[in-house]
Amino acid sequence: MERILEVCVGSVASAIAARDGGAVRVELCSALEVGGVTPSLGLMREVRAIEGLKLHILIRPRGGDFLYDDAEVACMEQDIIAARECGADGVVIGALTADGDIDVSVCHRLVEAAGNMSITFHRAFDMCREPMQALDDIIALGCNRLLTSGRAGTAVEGVPLLKQLVEVAGDRVIIMPGCGVNADNASYILDATGACEIHASARRSVGSGMVYRHSGVSMGNSENDEYARKETSLEEVQRIVAAIKR
């Protein structure tokens, strides 16, 4: 089976770099520093206009845990409808109960809102209580793939569980390793787990084009550099794609 790379992106420029580097699909989100939240409708539409790239959109109303109240669930349903209307190929969802199980009721509502779009269950799985029961629930919901680090700090560390998930899932759901993936370990992760899809951010720091710079003022965390941001590296995407195609 063909090995493919999905890249997590947060801008139009990053999406173009992912496509030009050989990625098949992007997961579009904003606020990557908190693990990603749902992007704006404008960003969805602009990335959808990029030719030759499959688009999946993260549906997550905020950072933090994956326990959502009724208002947050309603927001996610509306965001899924917006993603569907802008022509996205898929959405990326997930929710947990307070006890750490898959919130089947909430996720069923999100799956229903998605209609015929592809559905990825995101790394809320990595925070669940019992992974094999969670896998069964995700399959029963009709999800097409599961993005996971194998409940570890990185996908490399999670290889044992990832391999088990691939074996248990069979052809019922695609297991897509992600977290800490780069050109040096991507092929190893796929070889060791038997997975065929892999997820990476492939980001690098990009300096600001601002000439005038006012120091001592922060727009958020005072430790952040206001004159630098992370963008997808075309070269890193190319290296990962070359590594997994060998």
N, C-alpha and C positions, 0 to 999 in steps of 0.2 A: 504494500500500500504506500502511496506517495506521502512523504513527510512534508508537512507545511508549518509555516511560522505565522503566528498571530502577534501583532505588536500593539501594545497599549499606548495610545497617543492622546495628547491634550490640545492639539492645535492643528490648523490646516497645514502648516509647514511640516509638522511631524508626520501627518498622514501621507503627504506627498513623498517624504523621505522613506517612509515604510514601503510604499508602493514601488518606488524607484529602486529600492534595495532588494526587492524580490519577495516581500511579504504578501501572502494571499489575502489577509484580512486584518482589519484593525478593530480594537476595542476602544471606542471613543469615550473619554470621560474628562472631567475637570478636577482640579484640586488633587493632583496625584500625590501631593505631600501627605494627605490623610488617607491614602489608599483609593482615592477616586470618588467622585459624586457625579450625578447626572449632568451632562453638558447642557448649554443653552440651546434653544431651538435654532438660533442663528448658526451656531457652530455645527449642529447636526446637518443643516441644509447645505452649508458650504462644503463640508466633507463629503456629503452624499453626491455632490456635483463632480467629484474627482472620479475620472473614468478608470476602469481596470482595477477596482479595489472593492472587496466585500466589506460592509460596514455593520458592526454590532455596537450597540449603545448600552453603556452601563446605566442601570436603573437603581440609584441609591440616593435617597433624599438628603443624607448628611453623613458626616464621619462618625466614628465611634462604633458602638455595638450594632447588632442586627436584630434587635428587638424593637418592633415598630408599633406605634399606636394607630388608631383608626384614621386620623388625619394624614399621617405619613403614608399609610397604605393607599388612601385615596389619591395622594399626590403621585405615587408611583404608577397607579393605574392611568392617570392623565398623561404622565410622561411616556408611558408605553404607547398610548394612543398617538401622541405627537410623533414618536419615533416611527410608528407604522405609517402615519400619514406623510412623513417626509421621505419614505421609501427605504428605510433601513432594512437590511437583510435579517437582522436578529437583535435580540436584547439579552442583557446579562442581568440576572436577578438572584435574589436570595433573601431568606428571612429565617430567624430562629425563635423558638419559644424561650421563656425565661429559664426553663430547665435544660436548655442546650440541645433540643431536638429540632429537626426541620419543622418550621411552622407550615404544615401542609395546607391549612385553611387559607392563610395569607398567600402562599405561593400559588395555590390553585386559582385565586383571583387574578394574580399577575399573568399566569399562563393563559387564562381565558381572555384577558385583555390583549395578549400578544397575537391572537388569531393564528395565522399560518406562518408567522416569523419563526426563525430558528431561535432556540432558547438555550442559553448557557447558564448553569448554576454557578455562582461565583464563590470566592474563598470564604464566605460565611461557613462553608463546609469545614474549613480548617479550624473553626471554633466550636464545632459540634461535640456532643458528649459521646456518641457511639457511632463511629464512622460507617460500619457495615449496615446498620439500620438506616442511617442517613442516606447511604447509597441506594438502598431499596426504595426509600421515599422519593428520592430524586428521579429514579427510573419510573416509578409509578406516576409521577406528575407529568411525564412525557418530555422531560428535558432532553436535548440533543447531545449536550456535553457538560462535563464538570471540570471547572478550572480549580486546581488544587496544588498546594506545595507538599501534599502528603502529610498534612498536619504538623509540619516542621518549619523551622526558621527559613529554610531554603529548599528548593526542589531536590538539590543534591542530597541534603540530609534526609529528605523524605522518600528517597528511592525505595526502601523496603515496602512501605505502605502503598506507594504509587504502583509498584509492580503487582501487589496483591489486588488493588482496585482494578487494574487493567484485566487481570485474569478473571476476577469475579464478574466484572461488568460484561465481558465478552463483546458482542455486537449490540448490546442493549443501550449503551450510552458511551460516548467518546470521553476518555480520560485525557485531559490536557494539562500536563505539568506546567507550573509557572512559579516564579519568585526566585530571583538571583540567577536567572538564566543568562548565559553569555556565550560567545563563540567558543570559549575553551571547554565548556561543560555540556552544551546542548546535545551534541551527538551522544555523549556518554549517557545522559539522562534517558534519551530515547532508546538506546541500545539496552540499557539496564532494566527498563520498565516495560518495554514492548509497546509504548505509546507511539502514535504517528503524528500527533499535533503537539506543538509547544508554544508557550506564551512568554514574551519578553518585552521589556520597555526599551532597551537599547538606547538609553538616553546619555547625553553628555551636557556639560555646562556650557551655556552660550552667553557671552557678555553683551551688555546693553549697548545700543548705539547712541545713547545720550552723551552729549558733550558737556552740558551743564549738569552738575550733580550737587545736590544739597544734602550734606551729611547730618546725622543726628536725628533724623525723622524716619520712622518705620511705619509701613502700612499694615503691619501685623506683628508677627514675632520679631522682637528686636534683634534676635540672632540671625535673622535672614538677611541675605545680601539683596537689596532692592534693585541692584544693577546687574543681576545675573538670573538666568532661568534655565530649566532643563528642557531640552528638545531631543527628539529622536535623531540618532546619528545614522545617516545613509550608509557610511562605511561599516558601522557595527552590524546593521541589518544585513548587509552583503556578506559579512564574515560569518554570521550565524547561518544564513541560508546556505552558503558554501559548505559549512561544516556538516549540516544535517543532510545534504544531498550526496555526500561521499559514499 
